[in-house]
Structures are given as C-alpha cells and as structure tokens.
Amino acid sequence: VEEEGLSVLEATGAEDGESLIASDPSIGCVLVGWHFGPHAERDPHTAAGLIERTRAHNGSLPIFILTDRTQLQAIPLDVIRVVTGYVWKLEDTADFIAGRVANAVKAYLRSIMPPFFGELVRFAEDYEYSWHTPGHSGGTAFLKSPTGIAFHEFYGETMLRSDLSVSVPQLGSLMEHSGVVGEAERAAAKVFGADATYFVTNGTSSANKMVLHGCVTPGDVVLVDRNCHKSLQHALTMTGAIPVYLIPSRNHYGIIGPIHSSEFQPETIQAKLADNPLVEGNGDVGAALAVVTNSTYDGLCYDVQTTTELLGQSVDRVHFDEAWFGYAAFGPMYEGRYGMHRGPR
Ligand SMILES: Cc1ncc(COP(=O)(O)O)c(C=O)c1O
C-alpha cells in the first residue's frame, strides 16, 4: 500500500482503530481484520463494533474486511451490508490487494469532492498556463523580486495557480449559473435549505448591496437595524432609499441589541413612518424591506419566526444580515434562530 503512495496507520486493536478513525479525517480507507469469535460481534471492542460505528460516523469511507472464505459465514449480515468489500488474505497477491485499496481511496476522494472544488483541483492538476486575470499569471509574477518570493512561499504555488478568472470555461459561469459553478450553487442551496443560492465573490458587503438593488427603488422606505453594518448604509445611499431605523437596546454592560419586539409591532412602525419627515403622507405607503442584523455584534440571535411574523405585518420582505452567522444551520442549538431555519417561513 505504501508503494502506491499512501501512508498506513496501524491500530493496536479495535478501540485504538476507532479513535484513529474518529480523530483523523484524512483516512481514506479502513481495513479490518476479522478474527474474532462468532459470538463476539456485539462486544463494542470487536471488529463488528468498529465497523458499525465507523459507518455511522462516515457513510462512504471504504471499509474492507480482511478475512478468508472459511470465516465469511461468521460475519453477521448487518456488517456485510455496510462494508465495501473483502480482502481475501490467503488468495490474493499483495500487489493486487494494494491496488484495490489505492483504487478505493481514489474513488472515495473523487466522491467526496464538492462540484466546484473538485473541478478546480482537476484543473490545477492539468498544469495549464493562465492567460487571463488575475495578472500575476499563476503566481509567476511574484518570482521576480525577493518580496514577491516571500509572498509566493507564504501562500504556496497551489493557491496562486488556482487563483483563476471567471473566464476559465471548465469552471463554469458565475453570470449564467452554469457548469460546476451552477452545480455548486444548487448543492449549496440544498445544504443551506434555500430555494436558490447565488455565489457572490465580494463578501457580504456586496451581497447586502445586491439585496437592496434587487428590491428597493429610489424613495422606498427600508426599515433598518440602527446598528446595521456600514455596507447597508452604503446600499441605502446607492439605491436612494429612505431609512427608518429600528432601535436596538443597549444594556449597562454595553451590550448592544437585540431590537426589542416592541420595535417590530405594526403600530410602532406606522408611528415611525408617520413621524419621519422624509416619508411622504402619513406613512401609509409602507416599507419595501426590513433589515435585521442576526446575530447582533454581541452574539445575540433572534427568534426568527416570531420576528418575521411581526415584521411581516408591515413589510413583505425581511432580510437577515447573517454575515458571520452563516453556519448557524449546522448547530442544532441555533435552530429557529437563523433566517433559513427549518420551521415555517
Ligand atoms: C453584519 C455584517 N454584515 C456585513 C458585513 C460585511 O461583510 P464582508 O466583510 O464580507 O463584506 C459584516 C462584516 O463584518 C458584518 O458583520
């Protein structure tokens, strides 16, 4: 196996093996020796226990049982169901077994690659010259000065060779949402529970501006968290919107936010609109959008369903700016507290 360019970690027993697998995500294949008695399979420290828990931990990691045909009958059906295959110790040559393991590792690595990153890695492996932006030409421009070399060494050649323009056709189109970019956007939508996902290359400042450009026209009222990010102030200026501020609380520890639910009540919002000298009439025009920073800068997060229901009585669109809370969907304790939560929206 080592001659195939892979490294081998040997476990001293099932328990040690399990700790290795749980602590090292770079493991690409598991070979388990099956030499326990027929009644030992329920013991947590047997091969069966190891296989069961490894499979629960990782649904696609290749697992082979090292055995011979005489022992096959001793392997319980629920173990047979979850393993990838067998290595017949006494029948196959070492070369064949190593080739089979290397192939399983390769197929596993291919299967876990997400669409865009997988294609980027394949593209980098083709050693193509870069004829487009960015102008450092795969990092070679940095190799012409001592400072450039320090920069090149710091980031490494792979990062600079894969710093590519949108004009690389193999990597799909961000404008048309096609190719691997399109596939990756659809995969991201599925993972985050969105109807659609569009990648933005300039961070949340640009994303906020896109949201406002998409749903606000000059003179529209936007209900906005008074402690919002400055990109929203920029977006309000760019779109010519009229901000009507939702005022967050501040306690005696200096902690800012959240905005209390009283600020979201339709009567409060109506009064704010009526009082605002920039809003025409008595505020009956309503607001085009509401923007809430979630979580707040001090880490407080909203009950999103209640907040949306309350704001929904005054406005049709609610934008939760979750610039650095984007992974809340993956922490069960945050359920119901992020814009794309699993409850009714
Ligand atoms: C709430 C909030 N929105 C937007 C942004 C802007 O994000 P970016 O730096 O990715 O443009 C930040 C950045 O800190 C933020 O905290």
The ligand as a Gaussian input file, in Angstrom:
#p B3LYP/6-31G(d) Opt

LIG

0 1
 C      -23.383000      42.064000       9.922000
 C      -22.379000      42.245000       8.839000
 N      -22.807000      42.463000       7.578000
 C      -21.939000      42.613000       6.549000
 C      -20.578000      42.545000       6.744000
 C      -19.648000      42.731000       5.582000
 O      -19.005000      41.543000       5.269000
 P      -17.775000      41.499000       4.259000
 O      -16.574000      41.934000       5.038000
 O      -17.726000      40.040000       3.864000
 O      -18.070000      42.387000       3.098000
 C      -20.075000      42.328000       8.030000
 C      -18.628000      42.269000       8.255000
 O      -18.133000      42.249000       9.334000
 C      -20.994000      42.176000       9.106000
 O      -20.568000      41.981000      10.355000

